[in-house]
Amino acid sequence: MPAIEVLQLEREYKGGLRAVDGIDLEVAPGEVYGFLGPNGAGKTTTVRMLVTLLRPTGGRALVAGHDVATEPHLVRKRIGVALQEAALDLLMTGRELMELQATLHGIPSRDVAQRSAELIERVGLSRAAERRVATYSGGMRRRLDLAMALIHAPEVLFLDEPTTGLDPVSRVALWAEVRRLRDEGTTVFLTTQYLEEADQLADRVGIINAGRIVAEGTPAALKAEVGRPHLDLTFTEDADLEHARAVLERFGDHRPAAEGCHLSIAIAGGATEIAPVVRALDDEGLIVASLELVQPTLDDVFVEKTGRHLEGAEQAAPAPVPEPAA
Amino acid sequence: MRRASLALARRALMTTLRRPQFLAPLVIFPSLFLAINTGGLHRSTDLPGFPHVHGFLDFQLAAAMCQSLMLGGVGAGIATALEIEGGFFDRLVASPIPRVAIPLGRIMAGSVISAMQVVYFLAIGLIFGAHIAAGVPGVLLVMLIGVATGTGFCALGVMLALRARNASTVQGIFPLVFVVLFVSSAFFPRRLLSHPADWVAAYNPLSYVADGIRDPIISPLTTSTAIEGLIAALAIAALGIALSVAALRGRLREA
């Protein structure tokens, strides 16, 4: 049974705005599903329907085997939710919030303190647990939000843009936690507008635009759909670019490149073709100042499907990818 | 539901006590009115038809309590609206609890704060020379009417927040507190109000609450006034709770 099954799900707001327009998707148990799209694409509306905060106006959605419209109380027992903009009470301490969340999720009174302490420790907030949340940084609030969503060990975890506005270090820490959850078998439905986040974390990605899913698959498959990697080369100023162009034609089609001493070719073989290209250029006395093998990105997929770039695409690559936490 | 309501009540109480800007108006405005009225209008007790009182402070304590309890309702409404604006309300709605526990928790916290407000004004009165003519039973009656009224106003504040969904709208009803107070017998005996104020006061439930709180302070218990005060207070509480639960259901239905 899928952890999440969505069939022709729709949400039309008063005034006729159709924020979600008949989407279908399926998420397997233990899978991290990245739901990628620009602001206003329908990501949050979809999540709000799946977590029972918003009624669908059409279609059907099953989460953890229960219908969000007819069995919302059963859905709520099985899901963890960390919505956009960590919604925390700033006047409470981290420990108080965790204990409240534990109580609301029906954890027996005798276990509340211990379970809360475990989760606080897991997200690295033990030393800040007695401080009011108002004193927490954005990253700390996100971690606390995540810990609260995990208090009852949910089958399905919804993370709505969990790293928006976070610094790279906090983002990487949160990614590590999501990987750890996946390793533990938790299904994660992650919305994001960051390409790198979807690329790094998601087993499969759904790209939504204007309320419709325009592409779905593994990041690798989606990128493979839109084309081959390309090699960007920069030559020294005295290089004969026409000569270089002729040499490079042997390896692949030319692509548009920046003005000046730059050339770009699409290459089918990826990294394995770099050495032959360099060797051929060297044999002809053409000196390469720098070269870069550029893989297709999910933004290329988005461009292919919608004709425009995804917002935040330029923020795709900054953070190094950490090893999953032990 | 009991466990969730109690947990949310405890949390609402804790956060209210940690927010001095919400607590201050409940104490400062009514205390100032009490001091100014008692100091400047104490000769009112000489007016023909004014009830026999030990001092004007005794008479004014009920007005201060009513004012404070109404402001408590505004505070509860603003706190709820801020939760809605900040998304904490959604967190609660997404929890596997009976959703009615969400307003009930806030309202229960309002009941506790109402009791603290009544105790505060009784203490202030006693410190500055007021007498409780009906003794301990009178104090208990004042507490009962005060807590029921405060509970009702908190529930009405929560209802307004659930309808308006933003704190500034709830804050906008602040002047209404004074309008409702001034068209009641809270500050002055109904029989000394001129027409049409006396007519409006007769239909204003706050008049019966104020009279019900005042009566045991200025005289031995009067059964009819006590009953009228209790009925008015309980009616405000029942109406407020019913309306807040209905507002919650309406809000969730619209989602």
Interface residues (C-beta under 8 A of the other chain):
Chain A: V51 T52 L53 L54 R55 H73 R76 K77 I79 V81 L83 E85 A87 L88 D89 L91 M92 E96 L100 Q101 T103 L104 H105 G106 M148
Chain B: R3 A4 A7 L8 R11 M14 T15 R18 R19 E83 G86 G87 F88 D90 R91 L92 V93 A94 S95 P96 I97 A255
